[in-house]
Amino acid sequence: MKTLTVCSLISLVLLTACNSNTEEARRPLPPTPTLSLDGKIVDLTHSFSEETIYWVTAKEFELDVVAKGQTDKGFYYSANNFATAEHGGTHIDAPIHFAENRQSVDEIPLEKLIGSAIKIDVSAQAKNNPDYLISIEDFKNWEAKHNSQIPDGSIVLLQTGYSEFYPDKVKYLGTDQRGPDALKLLHFPGLDPEAAEWLVNNRKINAIGIDTPSIDYGQSEFFKSHVSLMTQDIPAFENLTNLNKLPENDFQVIALPIKIKGGSGGPLRIVAILK
């Protein structure tokens, strides 16, 4: 029954996919994803609640209960309102977040969000170094281990091990303070800008994700990894979880964000499918 549900979902999103961005339409699309839906499904998404971690300057998640209980008509009814920033919890950074005139979240081709994936595990290196930068060497080590380059069209997931600290803000972010002054207190691993530049110049990936609050490390001032990736229309998934349950290759990812017209990002439901 679970397989049927996922198949129905994939059929629906692929049938409704469209590309309204003229510039993007002129560029070749990434490889068409091939999906096998018979394996184990691993949820890579943190739930949204009052515990959800947001950027220290972003609006946190609020849930307003409108109704919950039996009605005078004799049936149970519940409904809520919610309010949240685009960027918080498990979410997507659309290219327009850091690159002018690039894709907004509703313009990202679904082919970039669904398909084959690999995992780069740097949790041993990051364990005692909250400012660890995932390096070119980390990618080359993965390639040497698997005797293969990162395949074209891959979704690349970066495991630092930091999701084990979620939702403890001090351990996960480096601080539980909020506001602009808290920015200098952020400490968590991220992608070295040189490695981001190497990826866009030497490999052809569709998307990238990480189990920390940002693809750039906590002490970043200029967000160069964001800029390098998103200038090339490569979206990023942030605040992932359960990456420790994934192999290093031969699995698939479905990453479907809320479709906000013109949005720079939004909440994301992302799952992996294992063989």
C-alpha positions as CSV (number, residue, x, y, z in Angstrom):
1,M,0.0,0.0,0.0
2,K,2.9,2.4,0.8
3,T,4.3,1.7,-2.7
4,L,1.0,2.6,-4.3
5,T,0.8,5.8,-2.4
6,V,4.3,6.9,-3.5
7,C,3.7,5.9,-7.1
8,S,0.5,8.0,-7.2
9,L,2.3,10.9,-5.8
10,I,5.1,10.7,-8.3
11,S,2.7,10.3,-11.2
12,L,0.8,13.4,-10.0
13,V,3.8,15.7,-9.7
14,L,5.4,14.6,-13.0
15,L,2.2,15.1,-14.9
16,T,1.7,18.6,-13.5
17,A,5.4,19.6,-13.9
18,C,5.9,22.7,-16.1
19,N,8.7,25.1,-16.8
20,S,7.6,28.7,-16.9
21,N,11.0,30.3,-16.8
22,T,12.0,31.3,-20.4
23,E,15.7,31.3,-19.7
24,E,15.5,27.9,-18.0
25,A,13.6,26.6,-20.9
26,R,16.5,27.3,-23.2
27,R,18.9,25.4,-21.0
28,P,19.1,21.6,-21.2
29,L,17.2,19.9,-18.5
30,P,19.0,17.6,-16.1
31,P,18.8,13.8,-16.8
32,T,15.3,12.4,-16.4
33,P,15.0,10.6,-13.1
34,T,14.3,6.9,-13.1
35,L,12.6,5.7,-9.9
36,S,12.3,2.3,-8.3
37,L,9.7,2.5,-5.5
38,D,10.0,-1.0,-4.1
39,G,12.5,-0.3,-1.4
40,K,12.5,1.0,2.1
41,I,11.4,4.6,2.6
42,V,13.4,6.8,5.0
43,D,12.0,10.1,6.0
44,L,14.7,12.8,6.0
45,T,12.4,15.5,7.4
46,H,12.1,17.1,10.8
47,S,8.6,17.8,11.9
48,F,7.4,21.4,12.2
49,S,6.5,22.5,15.7
50,E,7.4,25.1,18.3
51,E,10.7,23.2,18.6
52,T,11.6,23.8,14.9
53,I,15.0,25.5,14.5
54,Y,15.1,28.6,12.4
55,W,17.8,31.1,11.3
56,V,18.3,33.4,14.2
57,T,16.8,36.4,12.3
58,A,13.9,34.5,10.8
59,K,10.3,34.2,12.0
60,E,9.8,31.0,13.9
61,F,6.9,28.5,13.4
62,E,3.6,29.4,14.9
63,L,0.5,27.1,15.0
64,D,-2.9,28.6,15.8
65,V,-5.5,26.0,16.7
66,V,-8.8,27.1,15.0
67,A,-10.9,24.1,16.0
68,K,-10.4,20.8,17.7
69,G,-13.2,18.6,19.0
70,Q,-16.7,17.5,18.5
71,T,-19.1,19.9,16.7
72,D,-22.7,20.5,17.5
73,K,-23.5,18.5,14.3
74,G,-22.1,15.3,15.8
75,F,-18.8,14.9,14.0
76,Y,-15.2,15.6,15.0
77,Y,-13.4,18.5,13.3
78,S,-10.0,20.1,13.6
79,A,-8.2,22.9,11.7
80,N,-5.2,25.1,12.3
81,N,-3.6,28.2,10.9
82,F,0.2,28.3,10.7
83,A,2.8,31.0,10.0
84,T,6.5,30.6,9.3
85,A,9.5,32.0,7.5
86,E,10.5,30.3,4.2
87,H,13.8,29.2,5.7
88,G,13.6,27.1,8.8
89,G,13.2,23.5,9.8
90,T,13.7,21.0,6.9
91,H,13.4,23.4,3.9
92,I,14.7,24.2,0.4
93,D,16.8,27.1,-0.7
94,A,15.7,28.0,-4.2
95,P,18.4,29.5,-6.5
96,I,16.9,32.9,-6.3
97,H,17.7,32.9,-2.6
98,F,21.3,33.9,-3.4
99,A,21.3,34.5,-7.2
100,E,19.4,37.2,-9.0
101,N,17.1,36.2,-11.8
102,R,17.5,32.5,-11.0
103,Q,14.8,30.0,-10.3
104,S,12.2,30.6,-7.6
105,V,10.9,27.6,-5.7
106,D,8.0,27.1,-8.0
107,E,10.3,27.2,-11.1
108,I,12.7,24.5,-10.1
109,P,12.2,21.5,-12.5
110,L,11.0,18.5,-10.7
111,E,13.8,16.5,-12.4
112,K,16.2,18.3,-10.1
113,L,14.3,17.2,-7.0
114,I,13.6,13.6,-7.8
115,G,16.2,11.0,-8.7
116,S,19.4,9.1,-7.9
117,A,21.4,10.3,-4.9
118,I,24.7,9.8,-3.1
119,K,25.9,10.5,0.5
120,I,29.2,12.0,1.6
121,D,29.8,11.1,5.2
122,V,32.0,13.6,7.1
123,S,30.6,12.9,10.5
124,A,33.9,11.6,11.9
125,Q,35.7,14.8,10.8
126,A,33.0,17.1,12.0
127,K,32.4,15.4,15.4
128,N,34.9,17.5,17.3
129,N,35.0,20.5,14.9
130,P,31.8,22.6,14.7
131,D,33.4,24.8,12.1
132,Y,34.4,21.9,9.8
133,L,34.4,22.7,6.1
134,I,33.5,19.9,3.7
135,S,36.4,19.8,1.3
136,I,37.2,18.9,-2.3
137,E,39.2,16.1,-0.7
138,D,36.1,14.7,0.9
139,F,34.4,14.4,-2.5
140,K,37.5,12.9,-4.1
141,N,37.8,10.4,-1.2
142,W,34.2,9.3,-1.9
143,E,35.0,8.9,-5.6
144,A,38.2,6.9,-4.9
145,K,36.3,4.6,-2.4
146,H,33.5,3.9,-5.0
147,N,35.9,3.9,-8.0
148,S,33.5,6.3,-9.8
149,Q,33.0,10.0,-10.3
150,I,29.9,11.5,-8.7
151,P,27.3,10.5,-11.4
152,D,25.8,13.2,-13.5
153,G,22.4,14.4,-12.3
154,S,23.0,13.2,-8.7
155,I,21.4,14.7,-5.6
156,V,24.3,15.0,-3.2
157,L,23.6,14.7,0.5
158,L,26.2,15.8,3.1
159,Q,26.2,14.0,6.5
160,T,27.9,15.9,9.3
161,G,26.1,14.1,12.1
162,Y,24.7,17.3,13.5
163,S,21.1,16.2,13.2
164,E,21.6,14.2,16.4
165,F,21.6,17.5,18.2
166,Y,18.3,18.8,16.8
167,P,16.3,20.6,18.3
168,D,18.9,21.7,20.9
169,K,19.7,25.1,19.6
170,V,23.0,25.5,21.6
171,K,24.4,22.2,20.3
172,Y,22.9,22.5,16.8
173,L,23.3,26.2,16.0
174,G,26.0,27.1,18.6
175,T,23.6,29.5,20.4
176,D,20.0,29.8,21.6
177,Q,20.1,33.6,21.3
178,R,18.2,35.3,18.5
179,G,18.5,38.5,16.4
180,P,21.4,40.0,14.4
181,D,23.9,39.9,17.3
182,A,23.5,36.1,17.4
183,L,24.9,35.7,13.9
184,K,28.5,35.9,15.3
185,L,27.7,33.0,17.7
186,L,26.7,30.4,15.0
187,H,28.9,27.3,14.8
188,F,28.1,24.3,12.7
189,P,29.8,22.5,9.7
190,G,29.2,23.4,6.1
191,L,30.5,23.2,2.6
192,D,33.8,24.8,1.8
193,P,33.3,27.5,-0.9
194,E,36.2,26.0,-2.8
195,A,34.5,22.7,-2.8
196,A,31.2,24.3,-4.0
197,E,33.1,25.9,-6.8
198,W,34.8,22.6,-7.7
199,L,31.4,20.9,-7.8
200,V,29.8,23.3,-10.2
201,N,32.9,23.4,-12.4
202,N,33.8,19.7,-12.5
203,R,30.6,17.7,-11.7
204,K,27.0,18.0,-12.9
205,I,24.8,17.6,-9.8
206,N,21.1,18.4,-9.7
207,A,20.8,19.4,-6.0
208,I,22.6,19.2,-2.7
209,G,21.5,18.8,0.9
210,I,23.0,18.9,4.4
211,D,22.0,18.0,8.0
212,T,22.9,21.5,9.4
213,P,21.1,24.8,9.3
214,S,22.9,26.0,6.2
215,I,25.0,24.8,3.2
216,D,27.5,27.4,4.3
217,Y,29.1,26.9,7.7
218,G,28.0,28.9,10.7
219,Q,30.7,31.5,10.7
220,S,30.3,32.4,7.0
221,E,29.9,36.1,6.3
222,F,29.6,36.0,2.5
223,F,27.7,32.7,1.9
224,K,30.0,31.9,-1.1
225,S,28.9,28.3,-1.3
226,H,25.3,29.4,-1.6
227,V,26.3,31.9,-4.3
228,S,28.4,29.4,-6.3
229,L,25.7,26.7,-6.3
230,M,22.7,28.9,-6.8
231,T,24.2,30.9,-9.6
232,Q,24.1,27.6,-11.5
233,D,20.5,26.9,-10.5
234,I,21.5,24.2,-8.0
235,P,19.0,24.2,-5.1
236,A,20.0,23.2,-1.5
237,F,18.1,21.3,1.1
238,E,18.9,22.2,4.7
239,N,18.2,20.8,8.2
240,L,17.9,17.2,7.0
241,T,17.8,14.2,9.3
242,N,18.3,10.4,9.3
243,L,21.2,10.6,6.9
244,N,22.9,8.0,9.1
245,K,20.2,5.5,7.8
246,L,21.3,5.9,4.2
247,P,24.0,4.1,2.2
248,E,26.7,6.1,0.4
249,N,25.2,5.4,-3.0
250,D,22.5,3.5,-4.9
251,F,19.5,5.1,-3.4
252,Q,16.9,7.7,-4.6
253,V,15.5,10.9,-3.2
254,I,12.1,12.6,-3.6
255,A,12.3,16.3,-2.3
256,L,9.0,18.2,-2.7
257,P,8.8,21.7,-1.3
258,I,5.7,23.8,-0.8
259,K,5.2,25.5,-4.1
260,I,5.3,29.2,-3.3
261,K,5.1,31.4,-6.4
262,G,8.2,33.5,-6.5
263,G,9.4,32.0,-3.3
264,S,13.1,31.9,-2.3
265,G,12.5,28.7,-0.5
266,G,10.0,26.9,1.7
267,P,9.2,23.9,3.9
268,L,10.3,20.6,2.4
269,R,9.1,17.0,2.7
270,I,12.1,14.9,1.6
271,V,12.4,11.1,1.6
272,A,14.9,8.6,0.4
273,I,14.1,5.2,-1.2
274,L,16.6,2.4,-0.5
275,K,17.0,-0.6,-2.8
